[in-house]
Amino acid sequence: MTGHWIILPVVLPAFVAGLMVTAMRNDLLLKRVTGVTSILLLNALALALLWSASTHGPQVYFLGDWPAPFGIVLVLDRLSAMMVLLLAALALAVVLYAIGSGWDAKGAHFHPLLQFLLMGIGGAFLTGDAFNLFVFFEILLIASYGLMIHGGGSARARAGLQYVAFNLIGSSLFLFALALTYSVTGTLNIADLAAKLPDLPQGDAAMLRVTAVLLILVFAIKGALVPLQFWLPGTYANAPGVVAAMFAVMTKVGAYATLRFGAMVFPPDLPATGTLISDLILPAGLVTLVIGAIGVLGASTLPRLVAFGGIASMGTAFIAIGAFTPATTAAALYYILHSTLATAAMFLVADLVIRRRAHARLTETAPPIAQAGLISALYMAAAIAMAGMPPLSGFLGKLLILDAFRAQAPLVWSVILLSSFLMILGFARAGSTLFWKPSAMEAAPDDRAPEGLAFTGTFGLLAGLVALTLLAGPVTGWLGATSESLYAPQGYIAAARLGQGG
Amino acid sequence: MTLALIAALPFLGALLPGLMIRAGRDACAALTGSVTLLALCLLALQAPTVLAGGIVQTRIDWLPALGLNATFFLDGLGLLFAGLILGIGLLIILYARFYLAKSDPMGQFYSYLMLFQGAMVGIVLSDNILLLLIFWELTSLSSFLLIGYWKHLPEGRQGARMALAVTGGGGLAMIAGMLILGNIAGSYDLTVILTQKEAIQASPWYLPALILILLGAFTKSAQFPFHFWLPHAMAAPTPVSAYLHSATMVKAGLFLMARLWPVLAGTPEWFWIVSTAGLVTMVMAAKIAFFKDDLKALLAFSTVSHLGLITMLLGFGTRAAATVAVFHIINHATFKAALFMTAGIVDHEAHTRDIKRLGGLRTLMPITFGIALLASLSMAGIPPLNGFLSKELMLEEAAHTTWITPWAMGVLATIAALFSVAYSFRFLAHGFLGPVRDDYPHTPHDPGPGLWGAPAFLVVLVVVIGLFPMASAAWLVNAAASAVTGETVAVKITHWHGLQAVALWMSVAAVGGGLMMLGAFGPLRAIWDATPRPEAKRIFDGIIEPLAALARSLTYALHNSSLSRAIAVAVLAIAGAGLWAFTGGGHVPGTRALMPVEPLVAVVWAVMLAAALAVPFLHRVRVVALVFVGVVGLLLVPFFVLMSAPDLALTQLSVEVVTILLMLLALNFLPKTTPEESPAPRRLFDAGVAGIAGAGIGWLAWEMLTRQAAFPPISHFHLAQSKPGAGGTNVVNTILVDFRGYDTFGEIIVLGIAALAIYALSENLLRSPAVTRRLAETRPEREAGDRHPMMLVVSTRLLLPMAMMVGVYIYLRGHNMPGGGFVAGLVFAIAYLMQYMASGYVWSHSRQRFDHHVLIGWGVLIATLSGAGAWAFGLPFLTSGFEYVHLWPLEEFELATAAIFDLGVFLCVLGAVLLALASLSRLAQRTGEVVNTRAYDTEAPQETR
């Protein structure tokens, strides 16, 4: 059994962050060593949890030893374990890059904020309680805000304000949605909701539908679903590259929560809500993809280009999520794994470029950057991944989604394929300006220290994509079972031992 | 496994040149070549099986859930193409070794070339159409790199992007087509699909699938109207042109049409689309080729024309035509690759490819001329060379095919052949014949055998196949054509079909006409130059550039970084979605009895409403707006009291005070008023949006307060268990620190993080010279005589210990009465805040002896450790224990582990507020605020800073 391990992905980073703030404030090396150690431990934990969830099925952790649904529970199932592992793996690449590039030295508190962010995201993945999800959304929001403005600068501060202001609207909306959830159902436990909602009286259907829509819109804000995506381009483009890479998993929190609630709490066969969520998410996902792809073609700076690539990937993910069938969900999960790593890799590559280039604009040339050969190869690989070209996992993910959407082929296929076309154009144009087009300006001498760890982090993410490609068979097999379990939540509900645990 | 290895070898080989170039160019080329040679040998080992009519298969499971597997199979068609790709690849590697200049990064070139070779071999060996798609798009990507290889050339960059856009885009269409095809056939395995002809052609999805797949094939093989990218791809180094754009990649589309011929061909749709596209391409490109001055451009359009020829033959849908197509694929690869290499040699030696600056090379470059002569005669279809053989067969097929009228096809094919003769002879006559000139950019002479070896070898093949077709090529044609048509083909190739053969006369007409055209080149050229014609690049750019510009303006118009617009859109979207959701389900209004409205409550409510409404009207004066915000917040307190929630009232009160005080302190750094930013209509609109948001929330609150939950709410359990289970009579506190202590654990961390973020933000500000300059400028001028009024100072000093006492009391009683660590922390914080208000930032700050980070850190650590302490007893995180203790002289009291947790809460809250304060103080120091010598001085001493 897993025992207390389930809570460790939350407690470990919280404790480490507390330790950093208390005792390591003034020593960067100490914070670096501690931070990397903590993240390595988190990876080991995540692997153990994944193994445990795969072999023993869903497991519950009763906080304060109170029985569900009265206290708060954590529920470890295949999906939450997978997301925690994704988080931990991404964090490892990000922290290595941050150390290698020296980003972590450009402001106060990078490492504790990163640990708090890990705590927040990990807690959001593991919780089995809707209100507790709100709490962890707050943690990840405020920690991400701290990281977003890391390094300073007025453009960053302005974008940071927009980020936090817009997301606070999301937080308020979340509170309303939760209050509504409680006033309609009298419970906040996810398993309890999943168990009780099928018996909801007819007269409460309308209010439940409002509840469901508000909750999903909260997640849509996190996931940058059109028309709630306006915060993303400015935030990601102005955040330090390494932080933007970490943010690749934050949008996935929105996707995860949408999936958790859309598949388990408000499944398509729930009489009150029916296809409500699907009707909302699927068209919005299509528009999001188009807007993202247009942005990739139209972006005038490299960070914005990557940010729009991120929006496009969320669009694709939401399309796949929006159908709410086991097959499409399995494809969505594969795509989420892929796009998190790909978006993060692209942000790191963009940061490698921008820190060496005279400016970040794509409309003008600049002198060739140092290490252009290696970095252009990394750009090519990351761009291939983001545009969903072969041979990397993006193509497989796209094929899985296309194949799963046979029934709606004309619309969904055209949108996905045409968007891919726009993105290929956008990435090719940008790459040719960045790496090929000669400039009249003289190249500045490069006196930067070798950034071994930064390249290690970037290569690590690309290696993850390669692994995801080569192991696509076993991975999709595992994801298929994961997806099935979401639509048959009896195991999850049984694990929560409603009314008798603790 | 052999097939997978053959496909994988070039990819592995792609890794080597980048390294081996360090050992020198020869070592690099030799190693690259030997990898290709190894693959070729492995292929040759499979040949006997295939030629005996068998097929070789390899199967590796990859993504079975999708039906995408790494399955390979080798039949006659695959053998032909794989042989061409690897064989010509080997020659190209040799040629490129001597062609590339010293300054060109050769390792990179070979890496790209091998990537391409691997992708190409992958296409022709794939037994799975999804796998084929992967290799297909890989050829687009690797050719993008190869075309752009000379990155300093704008033509290279543009050509590369154009090729990627067209072929990559076609590939995307093909994805859809292949998925449909696989769906109809029930499998993505070619070997299965090829047996499903009836099912596929009967399906209503046949036509969409056909069109989408042909889009992929036509773009790749440069068929009209997608032919325009190929000439622009000629910006690539000549070895690339010879390899990708004549012998291999552009034949991928032909390969695909041949591969799927058994299931797609034979329908009227196939005939009309494919043969028409091929015919148009063949005639049009042949005509353009005749007028091109650049040797490579001439060859490029001639390639397009020959690709059209093969496409047309495949389009006929007959076995005989398909066989001729296969034969011409072989012949075209031999003579065209040789011609490209020849053009490359001329360019290399004379430093120009412009036909107008050439001529007379015959005597200067005899070897090159020999190669060019044989190859271009073959291209013209002059007997006995191999080009003649397949051209005759093609004309024969065309003559017997009805397209619109029985004779149109034959006539048009003859015209194309005529042009073909004309441009072939022009290549020879204007390039090599004529007098020797004295104005070449560089005096040409024959290069070493390294450069002419490869084309010479190909020309030998041209001659051998031409002379002995049955012995040298028929076996391969038979094997490949059998694979294409699915029937056993035994081809008979002869030079002489008798006088009655119509092809003979068509050929004669073509040669005669072609020679006449060359003779009349001058006047014809004048007419050509005078005719307006669409320029493909301009049209392409005319589509792509506005598309990119449109994308740019659309993107920036949508995402203009306007926060108010983003919020307006969000509010309207949320409200709209909520309303839409509400209307779709049954609704029974709440049944709770309403409480009577007391007059006092009504008054408080009205004041609150008025204060709230005042904010938008008065918000330009910041401090006034803040006061009204504070009024709204404080008036919420009596409502909590009224609803029997003293705990919430206490918390609300202290939170409100702390927030307002902090904001007042922060206001010091801002201008007193805000400018008017938006016009009146906009403000009206914003008011409407805000009204919608407020109305929606009000309605939701009404619905929540008036209804009973559908199921028994969990709060019953909390009420029942507060004392027996959690050991406290204050259920709000037991919920906070026990039932839902985990939420509190999270929320205090939110506070802590917020303070850390504020600290980091102020650090950033202080490090920015621009900001500190602005801060120094905004130093507030004195307004009141009393900087630090004595009354205020004295009273806050007196209040400090009392407030702390109250804080401790509130903390201790929390478990059973309203209070707790959260409120206690706020009370402490208010006590400190008042010192800052009374005596100034700097005076107060200089009396802080410890870093507030430590408070936050310890708060988090204590909360975490108190939660983890339960592990020692085998209980989950945050499980609390309590015990009643009787200690003389005190009365019995309770000791609860929750109190330790609450201490963490207390520290976190206090630390967060103090750290925020400290951050403000540091800013204040930068504005030049001085340290007052006495706590309540009225005049700022000017000397000390």
Interface residues (C-beta under 8 A of the other chain):
Chain A: H4 I7 V11 A14 F15 A17 G18 L19 M20 V21 T22 A23 R25 Y61 F62 L63 G64 D65 W66 P69 F70 G71 I72 G107 A108 H109 P112 L113 F116 M119 G123 F131 N132 V135 F136 E138 I139 I142 A143 Y145 G146 I149 H150 G151 G152 G153 S154 A157 R158 A159 L161 Q162 A165 F166 I169 L173 F176 A179 L180 Y182 S183 V184 T185 G186 T187 L188 N189 K196 D199 L200 P201 Q202 G203 D204 A205 A206 M207 L208 R209 V210 A212 V213 L214 L217 I221 P227 L228 F230 W231 P233 G234 A272 T273 G274 L276 L280 I291 I294 G295 L297 G298 A299 S300 F308 A330 G373 M380 I384 M389 P390 P391 F395 L396 K398 L399 L400 L402 D403 R406 A409 W413 L417 L418 S420 F421 L422 I424 L425 G426 A428 R429 S432 F435 W436 K437 P438 A472 G473 T476 G477 G480
Chain B: D61 W62 L63 P64 A65 L66 G67 L68 Q108 L130 L133 I134 F135 E137 L138 L141 F144 L145 G148 K151 H152 G156 R157 A160 R161 L164 A165 G168 G169 L172 A173 I175 A176 L179 I180 N183 I544 L547 A548 L550 A551 R552 S553 L554 T555 Y556 L558 H559 S561 L563 R565 A566 I567 V569 A570 V571 A573 I574 A577 G578 W580 A581 F582 T583 G584 G585 G586 H587 V588 I697 L700 E703 M704 L705 R707 A709 A710 F711 P712 P713 I714 S715 F717 H718 Q721 G725 D738 F739 R740 G741 Y742 D743 F745 G746 E747 I749 V750 G752 I753 A754 L756 A757 Y759 A760 L761 E763 N764 L765 R767 S768 A770 V771 D851 H853 V854 I856 G857 W858 G859 V860 L861 T864 L865 G867 A868 A870 W871 L875 P876 F877 L878 T879 S880
